[in-house]
Amino acid sequence: MTDDLTLYYAPATRAIRVLWMLEEVGQSYRLEMVDIWKGEQKTPAYRAINPAGKVPALRHGTCAMAESAAICAYLADRFPAAGLAPAIDTPERGRYLQWMFYAGGSVEPAIMSHVKKWDVPAFHAAWGDYDSMVDVITDALGRGPYVMGERFCAADVILGSIVHYAVKFDMLPRRPELTGYVDRLETRPALRRAVRIEREHVKRMKR
């Protein structure tokens, strides 16, 4: 497999998670713009890469894949020198995978159900309830500085991108554990580079 990395990207979407992850990994990559406002994500050519017709997607040599958490997990494992995932044979690996899946599978839908006032009983919702979710992440981040403790990892890219956005737009309470986490993430050079790239593309989009 070659190390050619292509991120299929649209600004102001969840694709920024993978953009941030690529900057953390430190490998060269190419951005392939997908104009989701013109429906390019629904074309047969793009659906061959991501059948769901969403961004982001990643191509790495002959590998094509989608889903931001899956992509970040793949990149962390494919480029272990970046130190963004515990090794497979370590006890920390299980908790790391838990956070990778919990962030997208429970944190994000719990926030959306709360904000949109979806009437879904917690007993039937796979994500549980909003208040319990907030307590879970507050407890973990209170023992931080990152979700796995002292070590920043790919789970912080996924969870951090959600918490960063949700705190900014008051979708999560401004508890010190959460705002402190956001502040720490914002000091990371890779996130700062990703945000600059994102802003440039947003500007172009508005022209």
Contacts in CASP RR format, 6 or more apart in sequence:
PFRMAT RR
TARGET T0000
AUTHOR 0000-0000-0000
METHOD contacts of the structure
MODEL  1
MTDDLTLYYAPATRAIRVLWMLEEVGQSYRLEMVDIWKGEQKTPAYRAIN
PAGKVPALRHGTCAMAESAAICAYLADRFPAAGLAPAIDTPERGRYLQWM
FYAGGSVEPAIMSHVKKWDVPAFHAAWGDYDSMVDVITDALGRGPYVMGE
RFCAADVILGSIVHYAVKFDMLPRRPELTGYVDRLETRPALRRAVRIERE
HVKRMKR
1 60 0 8 1.000
1 61 0 8 1.000
1 62 0 8 1.000
1 63 0 8 1.000
2 61 0 8 1.000
3 27 0 8 1.000
3 60 0 8 1.000
3 61 0 8 1.000
4 30 0 8 1.000
4 59 0 8 1.000
4 60 0 8 1.000
4 61 0 8 1.000
5 22 0 8 1.000
5 27 0 8 1.000
5 28 0 8 1.000
5 29 0 8 1.000
5 30 0 8 1.000
5 58 0 8 1.000
5 59 0 8 1.000
5 60 0 8 1.000
6 29 0 8 1.000
6 30 0 8 1.000
6 31 0 8 1.000
6 32 0 8 1.000
6 58 0 8 1.000
6 59 0 8 1.000
6 60 0 8 1.000
7 15 0 8 1.000
7 18 0 8 1.000
7 19 0 8 1.000
7 22 0 8 1.000
7 29 0 8 1.000
7 30 0 8 1.000
7 31 0 8 1.000
7 32 0 8 1.000
7 56 0 8 1.000
7 57 0 8 1.000
7 58 0 8 1.000
8 15 0 8 1.000
8 32 0 8 1.000
8 34 0 8 1.000
8 46 0 8 1.000
8 49 0 8 1.000
8 50 0 8 1.000
8 55 0 8 1.000
8 56 0 8 1.000
8 57 0 8 1.000
8 58 0 8 1.000
8 59 0 8 1.000
9 15 0 8 1.000
9 18 0 8 1.000
9 19 0 8 1.000
9 31 0 8 1.000
9 32 0 8 1.000
9 33 0 8 1.000
9 34 0 8 1.000
9 55 0 8 1.000
9 56 0 8 1.000
9 201 0 8 1.000
10 33 0 8 1.000
10 34 0 8 1.000
10 35 0 8 1.000
10 36 0 8 1.000
10 41 0 8 1.000
10 55 0 8 1.000
11 198 0 8 1.000
11 201 0 8 1.000
11 202 0 8 1.000
11 205 0 8 1.000
12 198 0 8 1.000
12 202 0 8 1.000
12 205 0 8 1.000
13 36 0 8 1.000
13 55 0 8 1.000
13 56 0 8 1.000
14 55 0 8 1.000
14 56 0 8 1.000
14 68 0 8 1.000
14 161 0 8 1.000
15 55 0 8 1.000
15 56 0 8 1.000
15 68 0 8 1.000
16 161 0 8 1.000
16 194 0 8 1.000
16 195 0 8 1.000
16 198 0 8 1.000
17 56 0 8 1.000
17 68 0 8 1.000
17 69 0 8 1.000
17 72 0 8 1.000
17 157 0 8 1.000
17 158 0 8 1.000
17 161 0 8 1.000
18 56 0 8 1.000
18 58 0 8 1.000
18 68 0 8 1.000
18 71 0 8 1.000
18 72 0 8 1.000
18 75 0 8 1.000
19 31 0 8 1.000
19 56 0 8 1.000
19 194 0 8 1.000
19 197 0 8 1.000
19 198 0 8 1.000
20 157 0 8 1.000
20 161 0 8 1.000
20 190 0 8 1.000
20 191 0 8 1.000
20 194 0 8 1.000
21 71 0 8 1.000
21 72 0 8 1.000
21 75 0 8 1.000
21 76 0 8 1.000
21 84 0 8 1.000
21 154 0 8 1.000
21 157 0 8 1.000
22 29 0 8 1.000
22 75 0 8 1.000
22 194 0 8 1.000
23 189 0 8 1.000
23 190 0 8 1.000
23 191 0 8 1.000
23 193 0 8 1.000
23 194 0 8 1.000
24 82 0 8 1.000
24 84 0 8 1.000
24 154 0 8 1.000
24 157 0 8 1.000
24 188 0 8 1.000
24 190 0 8 1.000
25 75 0 8 1.000
25 76 0 8 1.000
25 79 0 8 1.000
25 82 0 8 1.000
25 84 0 8 1.000
26 79 0 8 1.000
26 82 0 8 1.000
26 190 0 8 1.000
27 79 0 8 1.000
31 197 0 8 1.000
33 201 0 8 1.000
34 40 0 8 1.000
34 41 0 8 1.000
34 46 0 8 1.000
34 55 0 8 1.000
36 55 0 8 1.000
40 46 0 8 1.000
41 50 0 8 1.000
41 53 0 8 1.000
41 54 0 8 1.000
41 55 0 8 1.000
42 53 0 8 1.000
46 53 0 8 1.000
46 57 0 8 1.000
47 53 0 8 1.000
48 64 0 8 1.000
49 57 0 8 1.000
49 59 0 8 1.000
49 64 0 8 1.000
49 66 0 8 1.000
50 57 0 8 1.000
50 64 0 8 1.000
50 66 0 8 1.000
51 66 0 8 1.000
52 66 0 8 1.000
54 66 0 8 1.000
56 66 0 8 1.000
56 68 0 8 1.000
56 71 0 8 1.000
57 64 0 8 1.000
57 65 0 8 1.000
57 66 0 8 1.000
57 71 0 8 1.000
58 64 0 8 1.000
58 65 0 8 1.000
58 66 0 8 1.000
58 71 0 8 1.000
58 74 0 8 1.000
58 75 0 8 1.000
60 74 0 8 1.000
60 78 0 8 1.000
63 74 0 8 1.000
65 71 0 8 1.000
65 74 0 8 1.000
68 158 0 8 1.000
69 100 0 8 1.000
69 101 0 8 1.000
69 103 0 8 1.000
69 104 0 8 1.000
69 158 0 8 1.000
72 100 0 8 1.000
72 154 0 8 1.000
72 157 0 8 1.000
72 158 0 8 1.000
73 85 0 8 1.000
73 97 0 8 1.000
73 100 0 8 1.000
73 154 0 8 1.000
75 84 0 8 1.000
75 154 0 8 1.000
76 82 0 8 1.000
76 83 0 8 1.000
76 84 0 8 1.000
76 85 0 8 1.000
76 153 0 8 1.000
76 154 0 8 1.000
77 85 0 8 1.000
77 88 0 8 1.000
80 87 0 8 1.000
83 153 0 8 1.000
84 152 0 8 1.000
84 153 0 8 1.000
84 154 0 8 1.000
84 157 0 8 1.000
85 93 0 8 1.000
85 96 0 8 1.000
85 153 0 8 1.000
85 154 0 8 1.000
86 92 0 8 1.000
86 93 0 8 1.000
86 94 0 8 1.000
86 96 0 8 1.000
86 148 0 8 1.000
86 153 0 8 1.000
87 93 0 8 1.000
92 148 0 8 1.000
95 148 0 8 1.000
96 148 0 8 1.000
96 153 0 8 1.000
96 154 0 8 1.000
96 155 0 8 1.000
99 140 0 8 1.000
99 147 0 8 1.000
99 148 0 8 1.000
99 155 0 8 1.000
99 158 0 8 1.000
99 159 0 8 1.000
100 154 0 8 1.000
100 155 0 8 1.000
100 158 0 8 1.000
102 136 0 8 1.000
102 159 0 8 1.000
103 155 0 8 1.000
103 158 0 8 1.000
103 159 0 8 1.000
103 160 0 8 1.000
103 162 0 8 1.000
104 158 0 8 1.000
104 162 0 8 1.000
105 126 0 8 1.000
105 127 0 8 1.000
106 126 0 8 1.000
106 127 0 8 1.000
106 128 0 8 1.000
106 133 0 8 1.000
107 127 0 8 1.000
107 133 0 8 1.000
107 137 0 8 1.000
107 159 0 8 1.000
107 162 0 8 1.000
107 163 0 8 1.000
108 162 0 8 1.000
109 125 0 8 1.000
109 126 0 8 1.000
109 127 0 8 1.000
110 125 0 8 1.000
110 127 0 8 1.000
110 128 0 8 1.000
110 129 0 8 1.000
110 130 0 8 1.000
110 133 0 8 1.000
111 130 0 8 1.000
111 133 0 8 1.000
111 162 0 8 1.000
111 166 0 8 1.000
111 171 0 8 1.000
111 172 0 8 1.000
112 118 0 8 1.000
113 120 0 8 1.000
113 125 0 8 1.000
113 127 0 8 1.000
113 130 0 8 1.000
114 130 0 8 1.000
114 171 0 8 1.000
115 171 0 8 1.000
122 128 0 8 1.000
122 129 0 8 1.000
122 132 0 8 1.000
127 133 0 8 1.000
134 172 0 8 1.000
134 173 0 8 1.000
134 175 0 8 1.000
137 147 0 8 1.000
137 159 0 8 1.000
137 163 0 8 1.000
137 178 0 8 1.000
138 175 0 8 1.000
138 177 0 8 1.000
138 178 0 8 1.000
140 147 0 8 1.000
141 147 0 8 1.000
141 163 0 8 1.000
141 177 0 8 1.000
141 178 0 8 1.000
141 180 0 8 1.000
141 181 0 8 1.000
142 177 0 8 1.000
143 149 0 8 1.000
144 150 0 8 1.000
144 181 0 8 1.000
145 181 0 8 1.000
145 184 0 8 1.000
146 152 0 8 1.000
146 153 0 8 1.000
146 156 0 8 1.000
146 181 0 8 1.000
146 184 0 8 1.000
147 153 0 8 1.000
147 155 0 8 1.000
147 156 0 8 1.000
147 159 0 8 1.000
147 160 0 8 1.000
148 155 0 8 1.000
148 156 0 8 1.000
152 188 0 8 1.000
156 185 0 8 1.000
160 181 0 8 1.000
160 182 0 8 1.000
160 185 0 8 1.000
163 172 0 8 1.000
163 178 0 8 1.000
163 181 0 8 1.000
163 182 0 8 1.000
164 182 0 8 1.000
164 185 0 8 1.000
164 186 0 8 1.000
165 171 0 8 1.000
166 172 0 8 1.000
167 174 0 8 1.000
167 178 0 8 1.000
167 179 0 8 1.000
167 182 0 8 1.000
168 182 0 8 1.000
172 178 0 8 1.000
185 191 0 8 1.000
186 192 0 8 1.000
END
